[in-house]
Amino acid sequence: MSNPAAETTRTLVIERVFPHSPEKLWRALTESPLLAQWLLNNDFEPVVGRKFQFRSEPVPNWNGLVDCEVLVVDPLKQLSYSWGALGLDSVVLWTLTPTEGGTHVRMEHSGFRPDQQQAYGGAKYGWQKFFDKLERVLGGGQE
């Protein structure tokens, strides 16, 4: 049976290969102090059902808080959490796949409604910046 809501939402997908082990990427995705270095300040713990927040500087029309809940924790493979801010009720899914000489990282941010074009554009811009910061936090070289 098809889900009509799913057909009307958009998903942002960003993929990148990093010259680092899945273990190193997993730490960057799941350890709160590391996560804060490239994404946002947070009280994240990789425990299914855990509610947490990402915190940014408040800006006009936004208090800087993202309300989240951990949905999937499959160590070194998949991590997913809900992402709720500015009327956006969405889901972020990270998938790590070992490759020769590194790890393929796929990030899917799903749940953008047709009337949330601005949020989609903002997320697209923001996640590219976050990926660039993640690359810097991990360091450019091989392990």
Solvent accessible surface area in square Angstrom, and as a share of the most:
residue,aa,sasa,rsa
1,M,248,1.11
2,S,81,0.52
3,N,88,0.45
4,P,99,0.63
5,A,62,0.48
6,A,61,0.47
7,E,123,0.55
8,T,76,0.44
9,T,43,0.25
10,R,98,0.36
11,T,57,0.33
12,L,6,0.03
13,V,58,0.33
14,I,11,0.06
15,E,85,0.38
16,R,56,0.20
17,V,88,0.50
18,F,1,0.00
19,P,39,0.25
20,H,6,0.03
21,S,33,0.21
22,P,20,0.13
23,E,80,0.36
24,K,53,0.22
25,L,0,0.00
26,W,27,0.10
27,R,105,0.38
28,A,1,0.01
29,L,2,0.01
30,T,10,0.06
31,E,74,0.33
32,S,33,0.21
33,P,98,0.62
34,L,49,0.24
35,L,1,0.01
36,A,36,0.28
37,Q,103,0.46
38,W,0,0.00
39,L,6,0.03
40,L,28,0.14
41,N,89,0.46
42,N,13,0.07
43,D,60,0.31
44,F,5,0.02
45,E,84,0.37
46,P,55,0.35
47,V,82,0.47
48,V,91,0.53
49,G,40,0.39
50,R,73,0.27
51,K,144,0.61
52,F,7,0.03
53,Q,54,0.24
54,F,0,0.00
55,R,91,0.33
56,S,38,0.24
57,E,138,0.62
58,P,92,0.58
59,V,80,0.46
60,P,120,0.76
61,N,148,0.76
62,W,54,0.19
63,N,96,0.49
64,G,0,0.00
65,L,57,0.28
66,V,2,0.01
67,D,81,0.42
68,C,7,0.04
69,E,53,0.24
70,V,1,0.01
71,L,73,0.36
72,V,60,0.34
73,V,40,0.23
74,D,59,0.31
75,P,82,0.52
76,L,64,0.32
77,K,119,0.50
78,Q,59,0.26
79,L,1,0.00
80,S,5,0.04
81,Y,1,0.00
82,S,27,0.17
83,W,26,0.09
84,G,21,0.21
85,A,15,0.12
86,L,123,0.61
87,G,62,0.60
88,L,13,0.06
89,D,117,0.60
90,S,3,0.02
91,V,54,0.31
92,V,0,0.00
93,L,43,0.21
94,W,1,0.00
95,T,33,0.19
96,L,7,0.04
97,T,64,0.37
98,P,95,0.60
99,T,54,0.31
100,E,183,0.82
101,G,56,0.54
102,G,10,0.10
103,T,0,0.00
104,H,47,0.21
105,V,0,0.00
106,R,78,0.28
107,M,0,0.00
108,E,41,0.18
109,H,1,0.01
110,S,37,0.24
111,G,18,0.17
112,F,1,0.00
113,R,107,0.39
114,P,93,0.59
115,D,110,0.57
116,Q,18,0.08
117,Q,105,0.46
118,Q,169,0.75
119,A,38,0.29
120,Y,25,0.09
121,G,34,0.33
122,G,43,0.41
123,A,17,0.13
124,K,102,0.43
125,Y,146,0.55
126,G,17,0.16
127,W,4,0.01
128,Q,74,0.33
129,K,102,0.43
130,F,36,0.15
131,F,0,0.00
132,D,57,0.30
133,K,76,0.32
134,L,0,0.00
135,E,69,0.31
136,R,166,0.60
137,V,45,0.26
138,L,13,0.06
139,G,30,0.29
140,G,69,0.66
141,G,48,0.47
142,Q,137,0.61
143,E,126,0.56
